[in-house]
């Protein structure tokens, strides 16, 4: 059994993180998921939430991700995110996303589309309250 694995966080624009770690927590569609070395090969969709991991020196990193998917292959995990930002920029990113969704909601004509936008806004509001209480 390996002691570490490689974790990479990638957006369409760039590679945000590449680290050797002993575990990474990702916001999988079914709930938070901890990926460790020798994990069974898995692909999962990712919902908006926090990604957390420590590098080999023990420094902790946290990123807010918006949708995507994770590819887990034994001793590696690659998370391809639509958008991702370091925790320090997360509050602004959430507020920006909610503002964009409000505009999209105003322009939406189909009930199903409006419902999906409202659900996303609720998820982001809850995430913002969870990550930044008060």
C-alpha contacts under 8 A as a table, 3 or more apart, distances in Angstrom:
res1	aa1	res2	aa2	distance
1	X	37	X	7.42
1	X	38	X	6.54
2	X	5	X	7.44
2	X	37	X	5.91
2	X	38	X	6.67
2	X	75	X	7.45
3	X	22	X	6.27
3	X	37	X	6.41
4	X	20	X	6.22
4	X	21	X	5.22
4	X	22	X	4.46
4	X	23	X	7.59
4	X	36	X	7.66
4	X	37	X	5.61
4	X	75	X	7.18
5	X	20	X	5.54
5	X	21	X	5.47
5	X	22	X	6.07
5	X	23	X	7.54
5	X	36	X	7.15
5	X	37	X	5.21
5	X	75	X	4.52
5	X	76	X	5.24
5	X	77	X	7.60
6	X	18	X	7.05
6	X	19	X	5.68
6	X	20	X	4.62
6	X	21	X	6.28
6	X	75	X	6.36
6	X	76	X	4.61
6	X	77	X	6.33
7	X	17	X	7.57
7	X	18	X	5.65
7	X	19	X	5.38
7	X	20	X	6.33
7	X	21	X	6.88
7	X	24	X	7.44
7	X	76	X	5.79
7	X	77	X	4.86
7	X	78	X	5.83
7	X	79	X	7.84
8	X	15	X	7.34
8	X	16	X	7.58
8	X	17	X	5.38
8	X	18	X	4.36
8	X	19	X	6.60
8	X	77	X	6.41
8	X	78	X	4.78
8	X	79	X	6.21
9	X	15	X	6.13
9	X	16	X	5.49
9	X	17	X	5.02
9	X	18	X	6.58
9	X	78	X	6.05
9	X	79	X	4.94
9	X	80	X	6.21
9	X	81	X	7.28
10	X	13	X	7.89
10	X	14	X	5.99
10	X	15	X	4.49
10	X	16	X	5.71
10	X	17	X	7.16
10	X	78	X	7.39
10	X	79	X	6.14
10	X	80	X	4.90
10	X	81	X	6.11
11	X	14	X	5.38
11	X	15	X	6.34
11	X	16	X	7.19
11	X	80	X	5.81
11	X	81	X	5.07
11	X	82	X	5.87
11	X	83	X	5.88
11	X	84	X	6.71
12	X	80	X	8.00
12	X	81	X	7.65
12	X	82	X	6.86
12	X	83	X	7.82
15	X	18	X	7.38
16	X	84	X	7.97
19	X	55	X	5.71
19	X	56	X	7.59
20	X	55	X	5.72
20	X	56	X	5.83
21	X	24	X	7.24
21	X	53	X	6.87
21	X	54	X	5.89
21	X	55	X	5.07
21	X	56	X	5.71
22	X	36	X	6.01
22	X	37	X	6.51
22	X	54	X	7.53
22	X	56	X	7.88
23	X	34	X	6.55
23	X	35	X	5.52
23	X	36	X	4.55
23	X	37	X	7.10
23	X	53	X	6.21
23	X	54	X	7.45
24	X	34	X	5.65
24	X	35	X	5.30
24	X	36	X	6.76
24	X	51	X	7.11
24	X	52	X	5.70
24	X	53	X	4.60
24	X	54	X	7.60
25	X	32	X	6.61
25	X	33	X	5.52
25	X	34	X	4.39
25	X	35	X	6.28
25	X	50	X	7.89
25	X	51	X	5.51
25	X	52	X	5.14
25	X	53	X	6.51
26	X	32	X	5.72
26	X	33	X	5.31
26	X	34	X	6.46
26	X	35	X	7.71
26	X	46	X	7.50
26	X	49	X	7.71
26	X	50	X	6.67
26	X	51	X	4.81
26	X	52	X	6.92
27	X	31	X	5.91
27	X	32	X	4.58
27	X	33	X	6.30
27	X	46	X	5.68
27	X	47	X	5.83
27	X	48	X	6.85
27	X	49	X	5.36
27	X	50	X	6.28
27	X	51	X	6.63
28	X	31	X	5.14
28	X	32	X	5.54
28	X	33	X	5.96
28	X	44	X	6.31
28	X	45	X	5.91
28	X	46	X	4.49
28	X	47	X	6.00
29	X	32	X	7.96
29	X	44	X	6.96
29	X	45	X	5.48
29	X	46	X	5.20
29	X	47	X	5.37
35	X	39	X	6.40
35	X	72	X	7.90
35	X	77	X	7.67
36	X	39	X	5.70
36	X	75	X	7.76
37	X	74	X	6.19
37	X	75	X	4.95
37	X	76	X	7.42
38	X	73	X	7.90
38	X	74	X	4.25
38	X	75	X	5.33
39	X	72	X	7.18
39	X	73	X	6.96
39	X	74	X	4.75
39	X	75	X	6.94
40	X	72	X	7.37
40	X	73	X	6.79
40	X	74	X	5.75
41	X	71	X	7.73
41	X	72	X	5.27
41	X	73	X	4.56
41	X	74	X	5.85
42	X	70	X	7.96
42	X	71	X	6.16
42	X	72	X	5.02
42	X	73	X	6.75
43	X	69	X	7.03
43	X	70	X	5.60
43	X	71	X	4.71
43	X	72	X	6.11
44	X	69	X	5.52
44	X	70	X	5.38
44	X	71	X	6.92
45	X	67	X	7.33
45	X	68	X	5.85
45	X	69	X	4.10
45	X	70	X	6.29
46	X	66	X	7.65
46	X	67	X	5.06
46	X	68	X	5.00
46	X	69	X	4.92
46	X	70	X	6.77
46	X	81	X	7.77
47	X	65	X	7.66
47	X	66	X	6.30
47	X	67	X	4.72
47	X	68	X	7.05
48	X	64	X	7.24
48	X	65	X	5.44
48	X	66	X	4.31
48	X	67	X	5.46
48	X	123	X	7.74
48	X	124	X	7.27
48	X	127	X	7.84
49	X	64	X	5.60
49	X	65	X	5.61
49	X	66	X	6.87
49	X	127	X	6.79
50	X	62	X	6.52
50	X	63	X	5.59
50	X	64	X	4.62
50	X	65	X	6.23
51	X	62	X	5.52
51	X	63	X	5.18
51	X	64	X	6.31
51	X	65	X	7.04
52	X	60	X	7.19
52	X	61	X	5.73
52	X	62	X	4.61
52	X	63	X	6.75
53	X	60	X	5.76
53	X	61	X	5.48
53	X	62	X	6.77
54	X	57	X	7.56
54	X	58	X	5.25
54	X	59	X	5.21
54	X	60	X	4.23
54	X	61	X	5.96
55	X	58	X	5.34
55	X	59	X	5.57
55	X	60	X	6.67
55	X	61	X	7.80
56	X	59	X	7.56
61	X	86	X	7.97
62	X	86	X	6.14
62	X	87	X	5.51
63	X	84	X	6.38
63	X	85	X	5.42
63	X	86	X	4.34
63	X	87	X	5.03
63	X	90	X	7.64
64	X	84	X	5.45
64	X	85	X	5.35
64	X	86	X	6.25
64	X	87	X	6.05
64	X	90	X	5.93
65	X	81	X	6.18
65	X	82	X	7.47
65	X	83	X	5.76
65	X	84	X	4.23
65	X	85	X	6.65
66	X	81	X	6.28
66	X	82	X	5.77
66	X	83	X	5.18
66	X	84	X	6.22
67	X	81	X	5.72
67	X	82	X	5.53
67	X	83	X	7.24
68	X	79	X	7.29
68	X	80	X	5.47
68	X	81	X	4.24
68	X	82	X	5.39
69	X	79	X	5.87
69	X	80	X	5.47
69	X	81	X	6.53
70	X	77	X	6.79
70	X	78	X	5.61
70	X	79	X	4.22
70	X	80	X	6.12
71	X	77	X	5.68
71	X	78	X	5.22
71	X	79	X	6.36
72	X	75	X	7.80
72	X	76	X	5.94
72	X	77	X	4.39
72	X	78	X	6.50
73	X	76	X	5.25
73	X	77	X	6.24
74	X	77	X	7.89
81	X	84	X	6.24
85	X	88	X	7.92
85	X	89	X	6.03
85	X	90	X	6.10
85	X	93	X	7.46
86	X	89	X	5.60
86	X	90	X	6.41
87	X	90	X	4.92
87	X	91	X	7.90
88	X	91	X	7.51
89	X	92	X	5.78
89	X	93	X	6.30
90	X	93	X	4.98
90	X	94	X	6.09
91	X	94	X	5.24
91	X	95	X	6.26
91	X	128	X	6.75
91	X	132	X	7.42
92	X	95	X	5.15
92	X	96	X	6.03
93	X	96	X	5.07
93	X	97	X	6.11
94	X	97	X	5.09
94	X	98	X	6.17
94	X	124	X	6.53
94	X	125	X	7.96
94	X	128	X	6.73
95	X	98	X	5.14
95	X	99	X	6.16
96	X	99	X	5.12
96	X	100	X	6.25
97	X	100	X	5.10
97	X	101	X	6.16
98	X	101	X	5.01
98	X	102	X	6.20
98	X	121	X	5.91
98	X	124	X	7.06
98	X	125	X	7.85
99	X	102	X	5.15
99	X	103	X	6.58
100	X	103	X	5.26
100	X	104	X	6.27
101	X	104	X	4.86
101	X	105	X	5.96
101	X	117	X	6.45
101	X	121	X	6.86
102	X	105	X	5.00
102	X	106	X	6.35
103	X	106	X	5.18
103	X	107	X	6.55
104	X	107	X	5.18
104	X	108	X	6.06
104	X	117	X	7.72
105	X	108	X	5.04
105	X	114	X	5.83
105	X	117	X	6.35
105	X	118	X	7.62
108	X	111	X	7.91
108	X	113	X	6.47
108	X	114	X	5.92
109	X	113	X	7.43
109	X	114	X	7.35
110	X	113	X	5.32
110	X	114	X	6.30
111	X	114	X	5.05
111	X	115	X	6.07
112	X	115	X	5.04
112	X	116	X	6.23
113	X	116	X	5.16
113	X	117	X	6.26
114	X	117	X	5.14
114	X	118	X	6.13
115	X	118	X	5.10
115	X	119	X	6.14
116	X	119	X	5.09
116	X	120	X	6.25
117	X	120	X	5.10
117	X	121	X	6.18
118	X	121	X	5.02
118	X	122	X	6.19
119	X	122	X	5.10
119	X	123	X	6.23
120	X	123	X	5.04
120	X	124	X	6.15
121	X	124	X	5.14
121	X	125	X	6.06
122	X	125	X	5.09
122	X	126	X	6.12
123	X	126	X	5.16
123	X	127	X	6.06
124	X	127	X	4.91
124	X	128	X	6.02
125	X	128	X	5.10
125	X	129	X	6.25
126	X	129	X	5.11
126	X	130	X	6.09
127	X	130	X	5.00
127	X	131	X	6.02
128	X	131	X	5.30
128	X	132	X	5.64
128	X	133	X	7.51
129	X	132	X	5.25
129	X	133	X	4.87
129	X	134	X	7.32
130	X	133	X	5.69
